Amino acid sequence: MTEVTSPHIAHPRITVLGVQPSTPPFRIVEIDGQVVGEAKEVTDVLEAAAAFGITVHDLDDPEVVRWVGGDKFTWRRH
């Protein structure tokens, strides 16, 4: 058998890291492995993506965005 048996691992261009303690709290946004800014809400992530020519149709698609330490609704530390 010549097929690869390992599962596909997504490598999205956008990574949103966990919530950072601050007033207000924020999340660091990386695009293509480089820090590009801070996001205080989901629209900041979309704006950062657009600035790099990335159109995001589905924020829940792991092929597009990797959310670390929460999802698109996580903007405060628990």
All heavy atoms as a GROMACS GRO file, in nm:
protein
  607
    1MET      N    1   0.084  -0.117   0.000
    1MET     CA    2   0.000   0.000   0.000
    1MET      C    3   0.090   0.124   0.000
    1MET      O    4   0.182   0.136   0.078
    1MET     CB    5  -0.090  -0.004   0.123
    1MET     CG    6  -0.185   0.111   0.133
    1MET     SD    7  -0.293   0.091   0.277
    1MET     CE    8  -0.445   0.073   0.190
    2THR      N    9   0.060   0.221  -0.086
    2THR     CA   10   0.144   0.339  -0.098
    2THR      C   11   0.080   0.465  -0.042
    2THR      O   12   0.141   0.571  -0.045
    2THR     CB   13   0.178   0.364  -0.246
    2THR    OG1   14   0.057   0.382  -0.318
    2THR    CG2   15   0.258   0.249  -0.304
    3GLU      N   16  -0.039   0.456   0.010
    3GLU     CA   17  -0.106   0.574   0.064
    3GLU      C   18  -0.044   0.614   0.198
    3GLU      O   19   0.000   0.530   0.276
    3GLU     CB   20  -0.255   0.547   0.086
    3GLU     CG   21  -0.329   0.524  -0.044
    3GLU     CD   22  -0.475   0.493  -0.017
    3GLU    OE1   23  -0.503   0.414   0.073
    3GLU    OE2   24  -0.558   0.549  -0.088
    4VAL      N   25  -0.042   0.743   0.223
    4VAL     CA   26   0.006   0.794   0.351
    4VAL      C   27  -0.103   0.770   0.454
    4VAL      O   28  -0.218   0.803   0.434
    4VAL     CB   29   0.039   0.944   0.341
    4VAL    CG1   30   0.080   0.998   0.475
    4VAL    CG2   31   0.146   0.968   0.238
    5THR      N   32  -0.065   0.712   0.568
    5THR     CA   33  -0.165   0.680   0.670
    5THR      C   34  -0.177   0.787   0.777
    5THR      O   35  -0.264   0.778   0.862
    5THR     CB   36  -0.131   0.546   0.737
    5THR    OG1   37  -0.001   0.556   0.794
    5THR    CG2   38  -0.137   0.432   0.638
    6SER      N   39  -0.090   0.889   0.775
    6SER     CA   40  -0.099   0.993   0.876
    6SER      C   41  -0.212   1.090   0.842
    6SER      O   42  -0.237   1.118   0.725
    6SER     CB   43   0.033   1.068   0.888
    6SER     OG   44   0.063   1.134   0.768
    7PRO      N   45  -0.277   1.143   0.944
    7PRO     CA   46  -0.385   1.239   0.919
    7PRO      C   47  -0.330   1.372   0.870
    7PRO      O   48  -0.214   1.407   0.895
    7PRO     CB   49  -0.451   1.254   1.057
    7PRO     CG   50  -0.343   1.222   1.153
    7PRO     CD   51  -0.258   1.118   1.084
    8HIS      N   52  -0.414   1.447   0.802
    8HIS     CA   53  -0.376   1.579   0.754
    8HIS      C   54  -0.368   1.676   0.872
    8HIS      O   55  -0.457   1.681   0.955
    8HIS     CB   56  -0.480   1.630   0.654
    8HIS     CG   57  -0.459   1.772   0.613
    8HIS    ND1   58  -0.356   1.809   0.529
    8HIS    CD2   59  -0.523   1.885   0.648
    8HIS    CE1   60  -0.361   1.941   0.513
    8HIS    NE2   61  -0.462   1.989   0.583
    9ILE      N   62  -0.259   1.751   0.880
    9ILE     CA   63  -0.243   1.850   0.984
    9ILE      C   64  -0.249   1.988   0.919
    9ILE      O   65  -0.170   2.018   0.830
    9ILE     CB   66  -0.110   1.833   1.060
    9ILE    CG1   67  -0.107   1.696   1.128
    9ILE    CG2   68  -0.089   1.944   1.160
    9ILE    CD1   69   0.024   1.661   1.192
   10ALA      N   70  -0.343   2.069   0.964
   10ALA     CA   71  -0.360   2.202   0.907
   10ALA      C   72  -0.247   2.294   0.951
   10ALA      O   73  -0.200   2.288   1.064
   10ALA     CB   74  -0.495   2.259   0.950
   11HIS      N   75  -0.204   2.381   0.861
   11HIS     CA   76  -0.106   2.484   0.889
   11HIS      C   77  -0.164   2.617   0.842
   11HIS      O   78  -0.126   2.669   0.738
   11HIS     CB   79   0.027   2.455   0.819
   11HIS     CG   80   0.094   2.332   0.868
   11HIS    ND1   81   0.157   2.326   0.990
   11HIS    CD2   82   0.106   2.209   0.814
   11HIS    CE1   83   0.207   2.204   1.008
   11HIS    NE2   84   0.177   2.131   0.903
   12PRO      N   85  -0.257   2.670   0.920
   12PRO     CA   86  -0.321   2.794   0.879
   12PRO      C   87  -0.224   2.911   0.882
   12PRO      O   88  -0.126   2.910   0.958
   12PRO     CB   89  -0.432   2.814   0.982
   12PRO     CG   90  -0.384   2.742   1.101
   12PRO     CD   91  -0.305   2.625   1.049
   13ARG      N   92  -0.249   3.011   0.800
   13ARG     CA   93  -0.164   3.129   0.796
   13ARG      C   94  -0.183   3.217   0.918
   13ARG      O   95  -0.093   3.291   0.957
   13ARG     CB   96  -0.192   3.210   0.669
   13ARG     CG   97  -0.153   3.136   0.542
   13ARG     CD   98  -0.171   3.224   0.422
   13ARG     NE   99  -0.082   3.339   0.430
   13ARG     CZ  100  -0.092   3.446   0.351
   13ARG    NH1  101  -0.187   3.453   0.261
   13ARG    NH2  102  -0.008   3.546   0.364
   14ILE      N  103  -0.302   3.212   0.979
   14ILE     CA  104  -0.334   3.299   1.092
   14ILE      C  105  -0.336   3.218   1.221
   14ILE      O  106  -0.401   3.115   1.229
   14ILE     CB  107  -0.472   3.365   1.072
   14ILE    CG1  108  -0.478   3.440   0.940
   14ILE    CG2  109  -0.506   3.456   1.190
   14ILE    CD1  110  -0.617   3.478   0.898
   15THR      N  111  -0.265   3.268   1.323
   15THR     CA  112  -0.269   3.208   1.456
   15THR      C  113  -0.304   3.318   1.555
   15THR      O  114  -0.245   3.427   1.552
   15THR     CB  115  -0.132   3.148   1.495
   15THR    OG1  116  -0.098   3.047   1.400
   15THR    CG2  117  -0.137   3.087   1.633
   16VAL      N  118  -0.402   3.290   1.639
   16VAL     CA  119  -0.442   3.384   1.744
   16VAL      C  120  -0.407   3.318   1.877
   16VAL      O  121  -0.461   3.214   1.912
   16VAL     CB  122  -0.593   3.417   1.737
   16VAL    CG1  123  -0.629   3.520   1.842
   16VAL    CG2  124  -0.631   3.467   1.597
   17LEU      N  125  -0.312   3.379   1.948
   17LEU     CA  126  -0.262   3.322   2.072
   17LEU      C  127  -0.356   3.352   2.189
   17LEU      O  128  -0.450   3.431   2.176
   17LEU     CB  129  -0.122   3.374   2.100
   17LEU     CG  130  -0.019   3.341   1.991
   17LEU    CD1  131   0.115   3.405   2.022
   17LEU    CD2  132  -0.006   3.192   1.972
   18GLY      N  133  -0.329   3.290   2.303
   18GLY     CA  134  -0.414   3.304   2.421
   18GLY      C  135  -0.425   3.445   2.473
   18GLY      O  136  -0.343   3.532   2.441
   19VAL      N  137  -0.523   3.467   2.557
   19VAL     CA  138  -0.551   3.599   2.613
   19VAL      C  139  -0.437   3.643   2.704
   19VAL      O  140  -0.391   3.568   2.790
   19VAL     CB  141  -0.685   3.598   2.692
   19VAL    CG1  142  -0.711   3.733   2.756
   19VAL    CG2  143  -0.800   3.558   2.600
   20GLN      N  144  -0.393   3.768   2.685
   20GLN     CA  145  -0.288   3.828   2.766
   20GLN      C  146  -0.352   3.918   2.871
   20GLN      O  147  -0.444   3.994   2.839
   20GLN     CB  148  -0.194   3.911   2.678
   20GLN     CG  149  -0.128   3.830   2.568
   20GLN     CD  150  -0.042   3.720   2.623
   20GLN    OE1  151   0.045   3.744   2.707
   20GLN    NE2  152  -0.065   3.598   2.579
   21PRO      N  153  -0.304   3.912   2.995
   21PRO     CA  154  -0.362   3.996   3.099
   21PRO      C  155  -0.323   4.142   3.077
   21PRO      O  156  -0.207   4.175   3.065
   21PRO     CB  157  -0.301   3.942   3.228
   21PRO     CG  158  -0.174   3.878   3.185
   21PRO     CD  159  -0.196   3.828   3.045
   22SER      N  160  -0.420   4.225   3.065
   22SER     CA  161  -0.400   4.367   3.044
   22SER      C  162  -0.535   4.434   3.061
   22SER      O  163  -0.636   4.369   3.081
   22SER     CB  164  -0.346   4.391   2.902
   22SER     OG  165  -0.322   4.528   2.881
   23THR      N  166  -0.536   4.566   3.054
   23THR     CA  167  -0.662   4.638   3.058
   23THR      C  168  -0.672   4.722   2.932
   23THR      O  169  -0.602   4.822   2.922
   23THR     CB  170  -0.670   4.729   3.182
   23THR    OG1  171  -0.649   4.648   3.298
   23THR    CG2  172  -0.803   4.797   3.193
   24PRO      N  173  -0.749   4.683   2.834
   24PRO     CA  174  -0.828   4.560   2.828
   24PRO      C  175  -0.741   4.442   2.787
   24PRO      O  176  -0.633   4.460   2.731
   24PRO     CB  177  -0.931   4.591   2.719
   24PRO     CG  178  -0.860   4.684   2.625
   24PRO     CD  179  -0.770   4.768   2.715
   25PRO      N  180  -0.790   4.319   2.811
   25PRO     CA  181  -0.716   4.200   2.769
   25PRO      C  182  -0.705   4.196   2.616
   25PRO      O  183  -0.787   4.255   2.547
   25PRO     CB  184  -0.801   4.084   2.818
   25PRO     CG  185  -0.905   4.142   2.906
   25PRO     CD  186  -0.914   4.287   2.878
   26PHE      N  187  -0.602   4.130   2.567
   26PHE     CA  188  -0.584   4.120   2.422
   26PHE      C  189  -0.524   3.984   2.388
   26PHE      O  190  -0.478   3.912   2.475
   26PHE     CB  191  -0.495   4.233   2.370
   26PHE     CG  192  -0.353   4.226   2.420
   26PHE    CD1  193  -0.256   4.158   2.348
   26PHE    CD2  194  -0.316   4.286   2.540
   26PHE    CE1  195  -0.125   4.150   2.394
   26PHE    CE2  196  -0.186   4.280   2.588
   26PHE     CZ  197  -0.091   4.211   2.514
   27ARG      N  198  -0.525   3.955   2.258
   27ARG     CA  199  -0.463   3.833   2.207
   27ARG      C  200  -0.364   3.873   2.098
   27ARG      O  201  -0.391   3.964   2.019
   27ARG     CB  202  -0.570   3.738   2.152
   27ARG     CG  203  -0.667   3.693   2.261
   27ARG     CD  204  -0.776   3.608   2.208
   27ARG     NE  205  -0.724   3.473   2.187
   27ARG     CZ  206  -0.801   3.367   2.162
   27ARG    NH1  207  -0.932   3.380   2.156
   27ARG    NH2  208  -0.748   3.249   2.144
   28ILE      N  209  -0.252   3.806   2.094
   28ILE     CA  210  -0.151   3.833   1.991
   28ILE      C  211  -0.190   3.759   1.864
   28ILE      O  212  -0.230   3.643   1.867
   28ILE     CB  213  -0.012   3.789   2.041
   28ILE    CG1  214   0.028   3.874   2.162
   28ILE    CG2  215   0.092   3.797   1.929
   28ILE    CD1  216   0.152   3.828   2.233
   29VAL      N  217  -0.176   3.829   1.752
   29VAL     CA  218  -0.209   3.772   1.621
   29VAL      C  219  -0.080   3.751   1.543
   29VAL      O  220   0.002   3.843   1.531
   29VAL     CB  221  -0.304   3.864   1.542
   29VAL    CG1  222  -0.337   3.804   1.406
   29VAL    CG2  223  -0.431   3.890   1.620
   30GLU      N  224  -0.064   3.629   1.490
   30GLU     CA  225   0.049   3.598   1.404
   30GLU      C  226  -0.004   3.563   1.265
   30GLU      O  227  -0.108   3.497   1.254
   30GLU     CB  228   0.127   3.477   1.455
   30GLU     CG  229   0.196   3.498   1.587
   30GLU     CD  230   0.271   3.374   1.633
   30GLU    OE1  231   0.255   3.267   1.571
   30GLU    OE2  232   0.345   3.384   1.731
   31ILE      N  233   0.067   3.608   1.164
   31ILE     CA  234   0.036   3.568   1.027
   31ILE      C  235   0.165   3.517   0.965
   31ILE      O  236   0.269   3.585   0.971
   31ILE     CB  237  -0.024   3.684   0.945
   31ILE    CG1  238  -0.160   3.722   1.005
   31ILE    CG2  239  -0.036   3.646   0.798
   31ILE    CD1  240  -0.233   3.834   0.935
   32ASP      N  241   0.160   3.399   0.910
   32ASP     CA  242   0.276   3.334   0.851
   32ASP      C  243   0.392   3.327   0.950
   32ASP      O  244   0.508   3.343   0.914
   32ASP     CB  245   0.319   3.404   0.722
   32ASP     CG  246   0.212   3.398   0.614
   32ASP    OD1  247   0.135   3.299   0.612
   32ASP    OD2  248   0.205   3.490   0.531
   33GLY      N  249   0.360   3.305   1.080
   33GLY     CA  250   0.461   3.287   1.182
   33GLY      C  251   0.519   3.416   1.238
   33GLY      O  252   0.606   3.411   1.326
   34GLN      N  253   0.474   3.530   1.191
   34GLN     CA  254   0.524   3.659   1.237
   34GLN      C  255   0.417   3.732   1.317
   34GLN      O  256   0.301   3.736   1.276
   34GLN     CB  257   0.565   3.747   1.119
   34GLN     CG  258   0.673   3.686   1.032
   34GLN     CD  259   0.805   3.672   1.106
   34GLN    OE1  260   0.849   3.763   1.176
   34GLN    NE2  261   0.869   3.557   1.092
   35VAL      N  262   0.455   3.791   1.430
   35VAL     CA  263   0.360   3.870   1.509
   35VAL      C  264   0.326   3.995   1.428
   35VAL      O  265   0.416   4.068   1.384
   35VAL     CB  266   0.420   3.909   1.645
   35VAL    CG1  267   0.327   4.003   1.719
   35VAL    CG2  268   0.448   3.785   1.728
   36VAL      N  269   0.195   4.017   1.410
   36VAL     CA  270   0.151   4.133   1.332
   36VAL      C  271   0.071   4.233   1.415
   36VAL      O  272   0.040   4.342   1.368
   36VAL     CB  273   0.070   4.092   1.207
   36VAL    CG1  274   0.157   4.010   1.114
   36VAL    CG2  275  -0.056   4.018   1.245
   37GLY      N  276   0.033   4.194   1.537
   37GLY     CA  277  -0.040   4.289   1.619
   37GLY      C  278  -0.117   4.223   1.731
   37GLY      O  279  -0.102   4.105   1.759
   38GLU      N  280  -0.200   4.308   1.794
   38GLU     CA  281  -0.283   4.264   1.905
   38GLU      C  282  -0.428   4.274   1.863
   38GLU      O  283  -0.466   4.363   1.788
   38GLU     CB  284  -0.262   4.354   2.026
   38GLU     CG  285  -0.122   4.354   2.079
   38GLU     CD  286  -0.102   4.457   2.190
   38GLU    OE1  287  -0.195   4.535   2.219
   38GLU    OE2  288   0.009   4.459   2.246
   39ALA      N  289  -0.510   4.182   1.914
   39ALA     CA  290  -0.653   4.184   1.888
   39ALA      C  291  -0.727   4.193   2.021
   39ALA      O  292  -0.700   4.116   2.112
   39ALA     CB  293  -0.696   4.059   1.813
   40LYS      N  294  -0.817   4.287   2.029
   40LYS     CA  295  -0.901   4.301   2.149
   40LYS      C  296  -1.040   4.245   2.124
   40LYS      O  297  -1.118   4.227   2.216
   40LYS     CB  298  -0.908   4.448   2.190
   40LYS     CG  299  -0.774   4.500   2.238
   40LYS     CD  300  -0.778   4.647   2.270
   40LYS     CE  301  -0.643   4.696   2.318
   40LYS     NZ  302  -0.543   4.702   2.216
   41GLU      N  303  -1.068   4.216   1.996
   41GLU     CA  304  -1.195   4.154   1.958
   41GLU      C  305  -1.176   4.088   1.822
   41GLU      O  306  -1.075   4.109   1.755
   41GLU     CB  307  -1.307   4.257   1.954
   41GLU     CG  308  -1.278   4.377   1.868
   41GLU     CD  309  -1.381   4.488   1.884
   41GLU    OE1  310  -1.425   4.513   1.997
   41GLU    OE2  311  -1.418   4.545   1.781
   42VAL      N  312  -1.273   4.010   1.784
   42VAL     CA  313  -1.260   3.929   1.662
   42VAL      C  314  -1.245   4.015   1.537
   42VAL      O  315  -1.176   3.976   1.442
   42VAL     CB  316  -1.379   3.829   1.651
   42VAL    CG1  317  -1.507   3.900   1.614
   42VAL    CG2  318  -1.347   3.718   1.555
   43THR      N  319  -1.302   4.133   1.535
   43THR     CA  320  -1.288   4.219   1.417
   43THR      C  321  -1.142   4.261   1.396
   43THR      O  322  -1.100   4.282   1.282
   43THR     CB  323  -1.380   4.342   1.424
   43THR    OG1  324  -1.353   4.412   1.546
   43THR    CG2  325  -1.525   4.304   1.417
   44ASP      N  326  -1.064   4.270   1.505
   44ASP     CA  327  -0.922   4.302   1.491
   44ASP      C  328  -0.848   4.191   1.417
   44ASP      O  329  -0.754   4.218   1.340
   44ASP     CB  330  -0.858   4.325   1.628
   44ASP     CG  331  -0.915   4.445   1.701
   44ASP    OD1  332  -0.965   4.538   1.635
   44ASP    OD2  333  -0.911   4.445   1.826
   45VAL      N  334  -0.888   4.068   1.439
   45VAL     CA  335  -0.828   3.954   1.368
   45VAL      C  336  -0.860   3.964   1.219
   45VAL      O  337  -0.771   3.948   1.134
   45VAL     CB  338  -0.879   3.820   1.424
   45VAL    CG1  339  -0.824   3.703   1.344
   45VAL    CG2  340  -0.841   3.806   1.572
   46LEU      N  341  -0.984   3.996   1.187
   46LEU     CA  342  -1.024   4.009   1.047
   46LEU      C  343  -0.951   4.125   0.979
   46LEU      O  344  -0.910   4.113   0.863
   46LEU     CB  345  -1.176   4.028   1.037
   46LEU     CG  346  -1.260   3.909   1.083
   46LEU    CD1  347  -1.406   3.948   1.089
   46LEU    CD2  348  -1.238   3.790   0.992
   47GLU      N  349  -0.934   4.235   1.049
   47GLU     CA  350  -0.861   4.349   0.994
   47GLU      C  351  -0.715   4.316   0.968
   47GLU      O  352  -0.658   4.356   0.866
   47GLU     CB  353  -0.875   4.471   1.085
   47GLU     CG  354  -1.014   4.531   1.084
   47GLU     CD  355  -1.032   4.642   1.187
   47GLU    OE1  356  -0.936   4.675   1.260
   47GLU    OE2  357  -1.145   4.694   1.194
   48ALA      N  358  -0.653   4.244   1.060
   48ALA     CA  359  -0.513   4.204   1.041
   48ALA      C  360  -0.500   4.112   0.920
   48ALA      O  361  -0.409   4.128   0.838
   48ALA     CB  362  -0.460   4.134   1.166
   49ALA      N  363  -0.593   4.019   0.908
   49ALA     CA  364  -0.591   3.928   0.793
   49ALA      C  365  -0.605   4.006   0.663
   49ALA      O  366  -0.530   3.983   0.566
   49ALA     CB  367  -0.702   3.825   0.806
   50ALA      N  368  -0.699   4.098   0.659
   50ALA     CA  369  -0.722   4.177   0.538
   50ALA      C  370  -0.598   4.260   0.501
   50ALA      O  371  -0.566   4.275   0.383
   50ALA     CB  372  -0.843   4.268   0.558
   51ALA      N  373  -0.527   4.310   0.601
   51ALA     CA  374  -0.407   4.389   0.576
   51ALA      C  375  -0.299   4.306   0.506
   51ALA      O  376  -0.213   4.362   0.436
   51ALA     CB  377  -0.353   4.446   0.707
   52PHE      N  378  -0.305   4.174   0.522
   52PHE     CA  379  -0.210   4.084   0.458
   52PHE      C  380  -0.271   4.012   0.337
   52PHE      O  381  -0.217   3.913   0.289
   52PHE     CB  382  -0.155   3.982   0.559
   52PHE     CG  383  -0.052   4.042   0.649
   52PHE    CD1  384  -0.089   4.118   0.758
   52PHE    CD2  385   0.083   4.027   0.622
   52PHE    CE1  386   0.007   4.177   0.841
   52PHE    CE2  387   0.180   4.085   0.703
   52PHE     CZ  388   0.141   4.160   0.813
   53GLY      N  389  -0.386   4.062   0.293
   53GLY     CA  390  -0.449   4.007   0.173
   53GLY      C  391  -0.518   3.875   0.193
   53GLY      O  392  -0.541   3.802   0.098
   54ILE      N  393  -0.554   3.843   0.318
   54ILE     CA  394  -0.621   3.717   0.348
   54ILE      C  395  -0.769   3.744   0.372
   54ILE      O  396  -0.804   3.823   0.461
   54ILE     CB  397  -0.560   3.649   0.473
   54ILE    CG1  398  -0.411   3.628   0.455
   54ILE    CG2  399  -0.633   3.519   0.505
   54ILE    CD1  400  -0.339   3.588   0.583
   55THR      N  401  -0.853   3.681   0.294
   55THR     CA  402  -0.997   3.691   0.315
   55THR      C  403  -1.041   3.573   0.400
   55THR      O  404  -1.015   3.458   0.364
   55THR     CB  405  -1.072   3.690   0.181
   55THR    OG1  406  -1.025   3.798   0.101
   55THR    CG2  407  -1.222   3.704   0.202
   56VAL      N  408  -1.106   3.601   0.511
   56VAL     CA  409  -1.152   3.496   0.602
   56VAL      C  410  -1.304   3.483   0.587
   56VAL      O  411  -1.377   3.577   0.615
   56VAL     CB  412  -1.116   3.528   0.748
   56VAL    CG1  413  -1.169   3.420   0.842
   56VAL    CG2  414  -0.965   3.544   0.763
   57HIS      N  415  -1.347   3.367   0.542
   57HIS     CA  416  -1.490   3.341   0.528
   57HIS      C  417  -1.547   3.266   0.648
   57HIS      O  418  -1.665   3.277   0.677
   57HIS     CB  419  -1.519   3.261   0.401
   57HIS     CG  420  -1.484   3.334   0.276
   57HIS    ND1  421  -1.557   3.440   0.229
   57HIS    CD2  422  -1.382   3.318   0.189
   57HIS    CE1  423  -1.503   3.486   0.118
   57HIS    NE2  424  -1.396   3.414   0.091
   58ASP      N  425  -1.461   3.190   0.717
   58ASP     CA  426  -1.508   3.108   0.829
   58ASP      C  427  -1.401   3.105   0.938
   58ASP      O  428  -1.297   3.040   0.922
   58ASP     CB  429  -1.538   2.966   0.780
   58ASP     CG  430  -1.593   2.875   0.888
   58ASP    OD1  431  -1.610   2.920   1.003
   58ASP    OD2  432  -1.619   2.757   0.856
   59LEU      N  433  -1.426   3.176   1.046
   59LEU     CA  434  -1.330   3.182   1.157
   59LEU      C  435  -1.318   3.050   1.232
   59LEU      O  436  -1.228   3.033   1.313
   59LEU     CB  437  -1.369   3.293   1.254
   59LEU     CG  438  -1.343   3.435   1.205
   59LEU    CD1  439  -1.419   3.536   1.290
   59LEU    CD2  440  -1.195   3.465   1.207
   60ASP      N  441  -1.409   2.957   1.207
   60ASP     CA  442  -1.405   2.826   1.272
   60ASP      C  443  -1.331   2.722   1.189
   60ASP      O  444  -1.316   2.608   1.232
   60ASP     CB  445  -1.548   2.776   1.300
   60ASP     CG  446  -1.618   2.863   1.403
   60ASP    OD1  447  -1.552   2.904   1.501
   60ASP    OD2  448  -1.738   2.889   1.385
   61ASP      N  449  -1.284   2.760   1.071
   61ASP     CA  450  -1.215   2.667   0.982
   61ASP      C  451  -1.069   2.653   1.026
   61ASP      O  452  -0.992   2.750   1.016
   61ASP     CB  453  -1.223   2.716   0.838
   61ASP     CG  454  -1.160   2.620   0.739
   61ASP    OD1  455  -1.096   2.521   0.780
   61ASP    OD2  456  -1.177   2.644   0.617
   62PRO      N  457  -1.027   2.536   1.075
   62PRO     CA  458  -0.889   2.519   1.122
   62PRO      C  459  -0.785   2.530   1.009
   62PRO      O  460  -0.666   2.543   1.036
   62PRO     CB  461  -0.889   2.380   1.185
   62PRO     CG  462  -1.003   2.309   1.123
   62PRO     CD  463  -1.106   2.414   1.090
   63GLU      N  464  -0.829   2.527   0.885
   63GLU     CA  465  -0.738   2.547   0.772
   63GLU      C  466  -0.706   2.696   0.755
   63GLU      O  467  -0.611   2.732   0.687
   63GLU     CB  468  -0.801   2.494   0.643
   63GLU     CG  469  -0.828   2.346   0.642
   63GLU     CD  470  -0.703   2.264   0.611
   63GLU    OE1  471  -0.613   2.316   0.543
   63GLU    OE2  472  -0.698   2.149   0.656
   64VAL      N  473  -0.787   2.782   0.817
   64VAL     CA  474  -0.772   2.927   0.800
   64VAL      C  475  -0.715   2.993   0.924
   64VAL      O  476  -0.622   3.073   0.916
   64VAL     CB  477  -0.909   2.991   0.765
   64VAL    CG1  478  -0.898   3.141   0.752
   64VAL    CG2  479  -0.966   2.930   0.638
   65VAL      N  480  -0.771   2.961   1.042
   65VAL     CA  481  -0.729   3.026   1.168
   65VAL      C  482  -0.704   2.919   1.274
   65VAL      O  483  -0.786   2.829   1.292
   65VAL     CB  484  -0.836   3.123   1.220
   65VAL    CG1  485  -0.788   3.191   1.348
   65VAL    CG2  486  -0.874   3.226   1.116
   66ARG      N  487  -0.593   2.933   1.344
   66ARG     CA  488  -0.566   2.847   1.460
   66ARG      C  489  -0.585   2.932   1.585
   66ARG      O  490  -0.519   3.034   1.603
   66ARG     CB  491  -0.423   2.794   1.455
   66ARG     CG  492  -0.390   2.709   1.576
   66ARG     CD  493  -0.252   2.649   1.565
   66ARG     NE  494  -0.223   2.575   1.686
   66ARG     CZ  495  -0.114   2.593   1.759
   66ARG    NH1  496  -0.022   2.679   1.722
   66ARG    NH2  497  -0.097   2.523   1.868
   67TRP      N  498  -0.679   2.891   1.670
   67TRP     CA  499  -0.707   2.961   1.795
   67TRP      C  500  -0.636   2.886   1.908
   67TRP      O  501  -0.660   2.768   1.928
   67TRP     CB  502  -0.857   2.964   1.821
   67TRP     CG  503  -0.933   3.041   1.717
   67TRP    CD1  504  -0.994   2.991   1.606
   67TRP    CD2  505  -0.956   3.182   1.714
   67TRP    NE1  506  -1.052   3.092   1.535
   67TRP    CE2  507  -1.032   3.210   1.599
   67TRP    CE3  508  -0.921   3.286   1.798
   67TRP    CZ2  509  -1.072   3.339   1.565
   67TRP    CZ3  510  -0.961   3.415   1.765
   67TRP    CH2  511  -1.035   3.440   1.650
   68VAL      N  512  -0.550   2.954   1.981
   68VAL     CA  513  -0.475   2.894   2.092
   68VAL      C  514  -0.532   2.950   2.223
   68VAL      O  515  -0.543   3.071   2.238
   68VAL     CB  516  -0.325   2.927   2.081
   68VAL    CG1  517  -0.248   2.867   2.198
   68VAL    CG2  518  -0.269   2.878   1.948
   69GLY      N  519  -0.567   2.862   2.315
   69GLY     CA  520  -0.616   2.908   2.444
   69GLY      C  521  -0.757   2.964   2.440
   69GLY      O  522  -0.789   3.052   2.517
   70GLY      N  523  -0.837   2.912   2.354
   70GLY     CA  524  -0.975   2.957   2.343
   70GLY      C  525  -1.018   2.963   2.197
   70GLY      O  526  -0.945   2.920   2.108
   71ASP      N  527  -1.135   3.018   2.175
   71ASP     CA  528  -1.186   3.029   2.038
   71ASP      C  529  -1.218   3.174   2.008
   71ASP      O  530  -1.175   3.264   2.080
   71ASP     CB  531  -1.307   2.939   2.018
   71ASP     CG  532  -1.423   2.973   2.112
   71ASP    OD1  533  -1.420   3.080   2.176
   71ASP    OD2  534  -1.516   2.892   2.120
   72LYS      N  535  -1.295   3.197   1.904
   72LYS     CA  536  -1.325   3.334   1.861
   72LYS      C  537  -1.409   3.410   1.963
   72LYS      O  538  -1.422   3.531   1.954
   72LYS     CB  539  -1.394   3.334   1.725
   72LYS     CG  540  -1.531   3.269   1.727
   72LYS     CD  541  -1.589   3.263   1.588
   72LYS     CE  542  -1.724   3.193   1.590
   72LYS     NZ  543  -1.774   3.170   1.456
   73PHE      N  544  -1.464   3.340   2.062
   73PHE     CA  545  -1.544   3.404   2.166
   73PHE      C  546  -1.465   3.430   2.294
   73PHE      O  547  -1.518   3.485   2.390
   73PHE     CB  548  -1.667   3.319   2.198
   73PHE     CG  549  -1.758   3.299   2.080
   73PHE    CD1  550  -1.773   3.174   2.024
   73PHE    CD2  551  -1.828   3.405   2.025
   73PHE    CE1  552  -1.857   3.153   1.916
   73PHE    CE2  553  -1.911   3.387   1.916
   73PHE     CZ  554  -1.926   3.261   1.860
   74THR      N  555  -1.338   3.390   2.298
   74THR     CA  556  -1.257   3.401   2.420
   74THR      C  557  -1.172   3.527   2.416
   74THR      O  558  -1.073   3.532   2.343
   74THR     CB  559  -1.168   3.276   2.435
   74THR    OG1  560  -1.246   3.159   2.427
   74THR    CG2  561  -1.092   3.280   2.567
   75TRP      N  562  -1.212   3.626   2.494
   75TRP     CA  563  -1.139   3.754   2.496
   75TRP      C  564  -1.105   3.798   2.638
   75TRP      O  565  -1.056   3.907   2.658
   75TRP     CB  566  -1.218   3.862   2.421
   75TRP     CG  567  -1.228   3.822   2.278
   75TRP    CD1  568  -1.333   3.760   2.218
   75TRP    CD2  569  -1.126   3.832   2.180
   75TRP    NE1  570  -1.303   3.732   2.088
   75TRP    CE2  571  -1.176   3.775   2.061
   75TRP    CE3  572  -0.995   3.883   2.179
   75TRP    CZ2  573  -1.101   3.769   1.943
   75TRP    CZ3  574  -0.922   3.876   2.063
   75TRP    CH2  575  -0.975   3.821   1.946
   76ARG      N  576  -1.130   3.713   2.735
   76ARG     CA  577  -1.094   3.740   2.875
   76ARG      C  578  -1.032   3.613   2.933
   76ARG      O  579  -1.070   3.503   2.895
   76ARG     CB  580  -1.216   3.779   2.957
   76ARG     CG  581  -1.284   3.905   2.911
   76ARG     CD  582  -1.378   3.957   3.017
   76ARG     NE  583  -1.466   4.063   2.976
   76ARG     CZ  584  -1.430   4.181   2.927
   76ARG    NH1  585  -1.305   4.207   2.908
   76ARG    NH2  586  -1.519   4.272   2.895
   77ARG      N  587  -0.940   3.631   3.026
   77ARG     CA  588  -0.881   3.514   3.094
   77ARG      C  589  -0.981   3.456   3.190
   77ARG      O  590  -1.058   3.527   3.253
   77ARG     CB  591  -0.755   3.557   3.170
   77ARG     CG  592  -0.641   3.585   3.077
   77ARG     CD  593  -0.518   3.606   3.156
   77ARG     NE  594  -0.463   3.476   3.189
   77ARG     CZ  595  -0.338   3.441   3.164
   77ARG    NH1  596  -0.256   3.527   3.111
   77ARG    NH2  597  -0.295   3.322   3.197
   78HIS      N  598  -0.979   3.325   3.202
   78HIS     CA  599  -1.073   3.256   3.293
   78HIS      C  600  -1.002   3.213   3.419
   78HIS      O  601  -0.892   3.185   3.426
   78HIS     CB  602  -1.135   3.134   3.225
   78HIS     CG  603  -1.213   3.172   3.104
   78HIS    ND1  604  -1.334   3.237   3.112
   78HIS    CD2  605  -1.189   3.156   2.973
   78HIS    CE1  606  -1.381   3.257   2.991
   78HIS    NE2  607  -1.294   3.210   2.905
   0.00000   0.00000   0.00000
